[in-house]
Amino acid sequence: MEFAVEDWGLTPYKDSWERQKELHARVAGGEAPPTLVLAEHPRTITLGRAATGENLLFAESWYRERGFEVFWVERGGDVTYHGPGQLVAYPIFPVARRVRDFLRLLEGAVMDVAASYGVASYATPGYAGVWVGDEKLAAFGVAVKRGVALHGLALNVNTNLEDFGVIVPCGIRDKGVTSLQKILGRELTMAEVKERLVEAFSRRFAPLRAPLPFSGAGG
């Protein structure tokens, strides 16, 4: 499957959320090709469809007073953190009913990036995400509307991992969080990681035909 790539850089979460929805409508309506969006966000807490708020360690006002934005969104999963140094990827791709297959491809793309740096990682059905040992390297949360995905994945590159300490990440209390910087012991160039992620997406998704025609049909 061929797809376009857009790099939105460091973008406030609310702005990217609105832009995602606009792009999603265009892809679902056949007005734009499948598109992989790359971005970083200022310090933000998002809560998905599985969240009840119990995995926030403080009141929402506490976060906002300390410079975190907080949003309840339509993606799957519980609570997670976004911040500078974290590469967020939003694949606005047609998936129809193949959501599990889509998630496996996303995991595979992240594992390819990790492997390109000599890092062995894995995915497990029991805990969504990509892991190195008992620490999560990348989190996933998607939504599918009109057969087209939005939201996506967050890969910790040079992320300030201390910020994860203000939540229970993804509601998992007995696991940790890691980053490529922590594993490799050096800061990485975000442009290079973006390039490797795009290449990994191209390899993983190349054999697939888009499961929806771009005809404007929706449902």
Residue frames relative to the residue before (quaternion, step in Angstrom):
aa qw qx qy qz dx dy dz
M 1.0000 0.0000 0.0000 0.0000 0.00 0.00 0.00
E 0.3040 -0.7437 0.5677 0.1793 3.55 -0.82 0.95
F 0.0068 0.8025 -0.5963 0.0188 3.57 -1.09 0.65
A 0.4497 -0.6490 0.5419 0.2880 3.53 -1.28 0.48
V 0.2462 -0.7457 0.5994 0.1551 3.57 -1.27 0.38
E 0.0279 -0.7723 0.6346 0.0066 3.56 -0.98 0.92
D 0.1756 -0.7708 0.6066 0.0838 3.56 -0.90 0.99
W 0.1639 -0.8268 0.5353 0.0545 3.56 -0.39 1.25
G 0.4163 -0.7347 0.4569 0.2794 3.59 1.24 -0.01
L 0.7324 -0.3437 0.3010 0.5048 3.56 -1.18 -0.61
T 0.0730 0.8220 -0.5455 0.1462 3.55 -0.30 1.33
P 0.5161 -0.6164 0.4794 0.3521 3.62 -0.91 0.79
Y 0.5825 -0.6300 0.3783 0.3473 3.55 -0.92 0.90
K 0.6510 0.5326 -0.3306 0.4280 3.58 0.87 -0.90
D 0.6479 0.5146 -0.3188 0.4624 3.57 0.98 -0.85
S 0.6832 0.4797 -0.3004 0.4614 3.59 0.88 -0.90
W 0.6034 0.5575 -0.3514 0.4490 3.58 1.08 -0.69
E 0.6715 0.4798 -0.2948 0.4816 3.58 0.93 -0.88
R 0.6597 0.4990 -0.3103 0.4685 3.58 0.96 -0.83
Q 0.5989 0.5613 -0.3489 0.4523 3.58 1.08 -0.72
K 0.6864 0.4915 -0.2866 0.4528 3.55 0.85 -1.02
E 0.6367 0.5137 -0.3291 0.4717 3.57 1.05 -0.72
L 0.6653 0.4882 -0.2955 0.4813 3.58 0.94 -0.90
H 0.6176 0.5497 -0.3398 0.4483 3.58 0.99 -0.82
A 0.6582 0.5082 -0.3152 0.4573 3.60 0.90 -0.88
R 0.6590 0.5040 -0.3093 0.4649 3.58 1.03 -0.76
V 0.6498 0.4934 -0.3206 0.4812 3.60 0.99 -0.79
A 0.6773 0.4870 -0.2960 0.4652 3.59 0.87 -0.93
G 0.7092 0.4495 -0.2570 0.4784 3.58 1.12 -0.61
G 0.5388 -0.6547 0.3929 0.3560 3.58 1.24 0.10
E 0.5333 0.6493 -0.3892 0.3774 3.57 1.27 0.28
A 0.7682 0.1844 -0.1197 0.6013 3.59 1.27 -0.16
P 0.5079 -0.6397 0.4685 0.3366 3.60 -1.11 0.57
P 0.6539 -0.4215 0.4011 0.4837 3.59 -1.24 0.08
T 0.0754 -0.8296 0.5527 -0.0257 3.56 -0.83 0.97
L 0.2293 -0.7386 0.6213 0.1258 3.54 -1.02 0.93
V 0.1436 -0.7916 0.5920 0.0472 3.56 -0.62 1.19
L 0.1303 -0.7677 0.6240 0.0653 3.56 -0.99 0.90
A 0.1081 0.8045 -0.5726 0.1149 3.57 -0.93 0.87
E 0.1790 -0.6851 0.6746 0.2087 3.47 -1.49 0.01
H 0.2146 -0.7826 0.5710 0.1246 3.56 -1.17 0.51
P 0.5272 -0.5506 0.5181 0.3880 3.57 -1.24 0.36
R 0.7313 -0.4330 0.2794 0.4468 3.59 -1.26 0.27
T 0.1180 0.8008 -0.5604 0.1755 3.54 -0.51 1.28
I 0.1867 -0.7295 0.6461 0.1243 3.54 -1.17 0.73
T 0.0263 -0.7891 0.6132 0.0239 3.59 -0.85 0.93
L 0.1821 -0.7646 0.6128 0.0811 3.52 -1.16 0.76
G 0.2885 -0.7940 0.5197 0.1276 3.54 -0.76 1.12
R 0.7960 -0.3480 0.2207 0.4433 3.52 -1.35 -0.14
A 0.6799 0.4898 -0.2978 0.4573 3.61 1.10 -0.60
A 0.5631 0.6477 -0.3769 0.3484 3.59 1.21 -0.30
T 0.1755 -0.7585 0.6186 0.1061 3.53 -1.18 0.71
G 0.5667 -0.5810 0.3838 0.4404 3.55 1.27 -0.32
E 0.5211 0.6687 -0.4105 0.3359 3.59 1.20 -0.29
N 0.7010 0.4555 -0.2753 0.4747 3.59 1.18 -0.44
L 0.4557 0.5513 -0.4960 0.4922 3.51 1.28 0.56
L 0.3492 -0.7626 0.5047 0.2044 3.59 -0.79 0.92
F 0.7692 0.2174 -0.1239 0.5880 3.57 1.27 -0.28
A 0.6466 -0.4816 0.4057 0.4305 3.55 -1.32 0.12
E 0.6306 -0.5511 0.3760 0.3966 3.59 -1.12 0.59
S 0.6176 0.5604 -0.3478 0.4284 3.59 1.02 -0.73
W 0.5876 0.5796 -0.3639 0.4316 3.59 1.10 -0.69
Y 0.6694 0.4990 -0.3007 0.4610 3.58 0.89 -0.90
R 0.6825 0.4966 -0.2991 0.4451 3.55 0.83 -0.97
E 0.6332 0.5349 -0.3260 0.4546 3.59 1.05 -0.71
R 0.7399 0.3858 -0.2044 0.5118 3.57 1.20 -0.52
G 0.6912 -0.5490 0.2597 0.3918 3.54 1.17 0.55
F 0.5467 0.5713 -0.4204 0.4451 3.58 1.25 0.25
E 0.2761 -0.6896 0.6314 0.2223 3.55 -1.13 0.65
V 0.1798 -0.7811 0.5916 0.0865 3.58 -1.15 0.63
F 0.0411 0.8039 -0.5895 0.0671 3.56 -0.82 1.03
W 0.2533 -0.6971 0.6496 0.1669 3.53 -1.17 0.76
V 0.0203 -0.8381 0.5415 -0.0629 3.56 -0.53 1.19
E 0.6148 -0.6190 0.3819 0.3050 3.54 -1.32 0.31
R 0.4471 0.6840 -0.4739 0.3281 3.61 1.18 0.11
G 0.5698 -0.5582 0.4605 0.3895 3.54 -1.29 0.17
G 0.6662 0.5334 -0.3643 0.3727 3.54 -1.30 0.19
D 0.5761 -0.5962 0.4596 0.3186 3.50 -1.42 0.03
V 0.7845 -0.3039 0.2391 0.4848 3.59 -0.90 -0.91
T 0.0545 0.7856 -0.6159 0.0236 3.56 -1.08 0.70
Y 0.4068 -0.6997 0.5452 0.2186 3.50 -1.38 0.22
H 0.0831 -0.7471 0.6554 0.0741 3.54 -1.17 0.71
G 0.1571 0.7917 -0.5810 0.1042 3.56 -1.09 0.66
P 0.7105 -0.4265 0.3218 0.4579 3.58 -1.26 0.16
G 0.7547 0.3447 -0.2741 0.4862 3.55 -1.03 0.81
Q 0.6386 0.4512 -0.3253 0.5317 3.56 1.31 0.00
L 0.2894 -0.7570 0.5640 0.1582 3.56 -0.83 1.01
V 0.1131 -0.7856 0.6076 0.0283 3.53 -0.64 1.19
A 0.0858 -0.7927 0.6032 0.0191 3.57 -0.93 0.94
Y 0.1041 -0.7828 0.6131 0.0211 3.53 -0.84 1.06
P 0.0960 -0.7998 0.5908 0.0453 3.63 -0.20 1.21
I 0.1358 -0.7787 0.6107 0.0474 3.57 -0.38 1.25
F 0.1967 0.8131 -0.4960 0.2328 3.51 0.46 1.36
P 0.4772 -0.6207 0.5256 0.3328 3.60 -1.13 0.57
V 0.0113 -0.8208 0.5707 -0.0211 3.59 -0.78 1.01
A 0.2645 -0.7774 0.5234 0.2276 3.60 1.24 -0.33
R 0.7810 -0.2809 0.2201 0.5126 3.62 -0.69 -1.05
R 0.5407 0.6570 -0.3815 0.3612 3.57 1.28 0.01
V 0.1060 0.8471 -0.5152 0.0758 3.58 0.91 0.87
R 0.6561 0.5046 -0.3284 0.4551 3.62 0.89 -0.82
D 0.6371 0.5147 -0.3277 0.4709 3.58 0.96 -0.83
F 0.6303 0.5435 -0.3171 0.4547 3.56 1.01 -0.86
L 0.6697 0.4942 -0.2990 0.4668 3.59 0.90 -0.91
R 0.6367 0.5181 -0.3409 0.4582 3.60 0.98 -0.74
L 0.6423 0.5139 -0.3247 0.4669 3.60 1.04 -0.72
L 0.6235 0.5240 -0.3381 0.4715 3.59 1.04 -0.74
E 0.6473 0.5089 -0.3174 0.4704 3.58 0.91 -0.89
G 0.6569 0.5268 -0.3094 0.4419 3.55 0.93 -0.90
A 0.6412 0.5258 -0.3277 0.4528 3.58 0.99 -0.82
V 0.6632 0.4880 -0.3085 0.4762 3.60 0.94 -0.83
M 0.6499 0.5065 -0.3249 0.4641 3.58 0.96 -0.80
D 0.6024 0.5471 -0.3529 0.4618 3.59 1.11 -0.62
V 0.6455 0.5090 -0.3209 0.4704 3.57 0.96 -0.86
A 0.6493 0.5108 -0.3196 0.4640 3.58 0.89 -0.91
A 0.6654 0.5119 -0.3046 0.4498 3.58 0.90 -0.92
S 0.6191 0.5575 -0.3483 0.4297 3.59 1.08 -0.68
Y 0.6969 0.3972 -0.2546 0.5402 3.57 1.30 -0.32
G 0.5806 -0.6174 0.3577 0.3921 3.56 1.28 0.25
V 0.5224 0.6304 -0.4006 0.4113 3.57 1.27 0.38
A 0.2713 -0.7555 0.5773 0.1492 3.57 -0.75 1.08
S 0.0406 0.7981 -0.5966 0.0739 3.57 -0.72 1.08
Y 0.1411 -0.7917 0.5899 0.0731 3.56 -1.25 0.25
A 0.2692 -0.7072 0.6242 0.1943 3.51 -1.39 0.28
T 0.0850 -0.7971 0.5969 0.0328 3.55 -1.09 0.66
P 0.5385 -0.6446 0.4278 0.3338 3.61 -0.94 0.79
G 0.6293 0.5794 -0.3391 0.3914 3.57 1.10 -0.59
Y 0.7866 0.1249 -0.0458 0.6030 3.56 1.12 -0.70
A 0.3765 -0.7391 0.5111 0.2253 3.57 -0.47 1.18
G 0.6175 0.5417 -0.4138 0.3926 3.54 -1.09 0.73
V 0.4173 -0.6348 0.5667 0.3191 3.51 -1.38 -0.20
W 0.1704 -0.8328 0.5267 -0.0008 3.52 -0.78 1.15
V 0.1173 -0.7133 0.6808 0.1186 3.51 -1.34 0.47
G 0.7870 -0.0577 -0.0284 0.6136 3.54 -0.26 1.28
D 0.7527 -0.3320 0.2689 0.5009 3.58 -0.80 -1.02
E 0.6111 0.5428 -0.3494 0.4581 3.57 1.22 0.44
K 0.4064 -0.7301 0.5022 0.2229 3.54 -0.95 0.93
L 0.2650 -0.7704 0.5676 0.1185 3.53 -0.86 1.08
A 0.8052 0.0375 0.0151 0.5916 3.58 1.05 -0.77
A 0.2282 -0.7636 0.5936 0.1119 3.54 -1.06 0.86
F 0.2043 -0.7838 0.5805 0.0834 3.54 -1.18 0.68
G 0.1755 0.7577 -0.6201 0.1024 3.54 -1.14 0.66
V 0.0428 0.8224 -0.5622 0.0754 3.57 -0.48 1.17
A 0.1732 -0.7124 0.6614 0.1584 3.48 -1.41 0.23
V 0.1530 -0.7699 0.6105 0.1050 3.56 -1.16 0.53
K 0.0672 0.7754 -0.6219 0.0865 3.53 -0.77 1.12
R 0.8287 0.0627 -0.0986 0.5474 3.56 -0.94 0.94
G 0.6780 -0.5251 0.2807 0.4311 3.56 1.11 0.74
V 0.6708 0.4626 -0.2872 0.5035 3.59 1.28 0.09
A 0.4156 -0.7320 0.4927 0.2206 3.57 -0.89 0.98
L 0.0218 0.7408 -0.6694 -0.0518 3.49 -1.37 0.40
H 0.6682 0.3533 -0.4133 0.5077 3.54 -1.33 0.45
G 0.0741 -0.8469 0.5264 0.0080 3.65 -1.04 -0.32
L 0.7139 -0.4313 0.3479 0.4281 3.58 -0.68 -1.10
A 0.1872 -0.7510 0.6239 0.1085 3.51 -1.32 0.47
L 0.1158 -0.8053 0.5814 0.0053 3.57 -0.54 1.25
N 0.3236 -0.7545 0.5412 0.1820 3.56 -0.68 1.10
V 0.1061 -0.8028 0.5867 0.0084 3.53 -0.49 1.26
N 0.7906 -0.0713 0.0922 0.6011 3.57 0.44 -1.27
T 0.2158 0.8421 -0.4718 0.1475 3.55 1.23 0.54
N 0.4479 -0.6333 0.5560 0.2985 3.57 -1.17 0.64
L 0.2509 -0.8253 0.4889 0.1303 3.58 -0.06 1.28
E 0.5317 0.6302 -0.4155 0.3840 3.60 1.17 -0.36
D 0.6055 0.5796 -0.3584 0.4111 3.59 1.11 -0.60
F 0.5819 0.5672 -0.3850 0.4374 3.61 1.16 -0.40
G 0.5754 0.6341 -0.3626 0.3678 3.58 1.20 -0.41
V 0.6400 0.5282 -0.3394 0.4430 3.61 1.21 -0.17
I 0.7206 0.2871 -0.2220 0.5907 3.59 1.34 0.16
V 0.4062 -0.5922 0.5919 0.3660 3.53 -1.38 -0.13
P 0.3152 -0.8055 0.4552 0.2110 3.62 0.05 1.23
C 0.8504 -0.0186 -0.0486 0.5236 3.54 -0.76 1.15
G 0.5818 -0.6140 0.3611 0.3925 3.58 1.22 0.34
I 0.5413 0.6124 -0.3969 0.4175 3.59 1.28 0.25
R 0.2116 -0.8456 0.4835 0.0803 3.57 -0.34 1.26
D 0.7506 0.4125 -0.2213 0.4663 3.59 1.12 -0.50
K 0.6503 0.4578 -0.3273 0.5103 3.58 1.22 0.45
G 0.3883 -0.7285 0.5168 0.2267 3.56 -1.23 0.41
V 0.4015 -0.6656 0.5697 0.2667 3.53 -1.39 -0.19
T 0.0561 -0.8023 0.5941 0.0145 3.58 -1.01 0.77
S 0.2349 -0.7446 0.6046 0.1576 3.54 -1.37 0.00
L 0.6248 -0.5162 0.4080 0.4203 3.56 -1.23 0.29
Q 0.6150 0.5525 -0.3438 0.4453 3.58 1.04 -0.73
K 0.6660 0.4962 -0.3034 0.4671 3.58 0.91 -0.89
I 0.6813 0.4985 -0.2925 0.4492 3.58 0.89 -0.92
L 0.7640 0.3918 -0.1946 0.4743 3.56 0.87 -1.00
G 0.4027 -0.7459 0.4504 0.2802 3.56 1.22 -0.35
R 0.7276 0.3196 -0.2363 0.5591 3.56 1.19 0.53
E 0.5178 -0.6163 0.4885 0.3368 3.55 -1.23 0.46
L 0.2847 -0.7648 0.5583 0.1493 3.55 -1.01 0.86
T 0.4846 -0.6252 0.5224 0.3183 3.54 -1.26 0.46
M 0.4358 -0.7322 0.4551 0.2585 3.56 -0.56 1.16
A 0.6101 0.5625 -0.3579 0.4280 3.60 1.02 -0.75
E 0.6509 0.5157 -0.3105 0.4626 3.58 1.03 -0.80
V 0.6601 0.4956 -0.3128 0.4699 3.58 0.95 -0.86
K 0.6139 0.5374 -0.3455 0.4636 3.58 1.02 -0.75
E 0.6515 0.5215 -0.3132 0.4533 3.57 0.90 -0.92
R 0.6810 0.4798 -0.2938 0.4687 3.57 0.92 -0.87
L 0.6400 0.5125 -0.3405 0.4602 3.60 1.02 -0.67
V 0.6324 0.5158 -0.3354 0.4707 3.60 0.97 -0.77
E 0.6439 0.5134 -0.3202 0.4682 3.58 0.96 -0.83
A 0.6547 0.5095 -0.3132 0.4622 3.59 0.98 -0.83
F 0.6264 0.5181 -0.3320 0.4786 3.59 1.01 -0.76
S 0.6447 0.5306 -0.3277 0.4420 3.58 0.92 -0.89
R 0.6740 0.4854 -0.3008 0.4686 3.58 0.93 -0.86
R 0.7059 0.4866 -0.2764 0.4342 3.56 0.81 -0.98
F 0.7758 0.3665 -0.1868 0.4785 3.57 0.93 -0.86
A 0.4458 0.7312 -0.4330 0.2813 3.60 1.25 -0.26
P 0.7081 0.4744 -0.3065 0.4237 3.65 0.82 -0.82
L 0.6473 0.5732 -0.3144 0.3919 3.57 1.18 -0.41
R 0.3225 -0.6667 0.6298 0.2343 3.47 -1.25 0.57
A 0.5381 -0.5947 0.4675 0.3719 3.59 -1.05 0.65
P 0.3842 -0.7712 0.4589 0.2169 3.62 -0.62 1.07
L 0.7248 0.3283 -0.2478 0.5527 3.59 1.25 0.01
P 0.4188 -0.6684 0.5332 0.3058 3.61 -1.01 0.66
F 0.3905 -0.7032 0.5356 0.2573 3.57 -1.05 0.68
S 0.2576 0.8038 -0.4825 0.2338 3.54 0.55 1.23
G 0.5870 -0.5789 0.3831 0.4166 3.56 1.22 -0.06
A 0.4974 0.6553 -0.4348 0.3663 3.56 1.26 -0.07
G 0.0198 0.8001 -0.5989 0.0287 3.58 -0.96 0.79
G 0.0662 -0.8126 0.5778 0.0384 3.50 -1.26 0.19
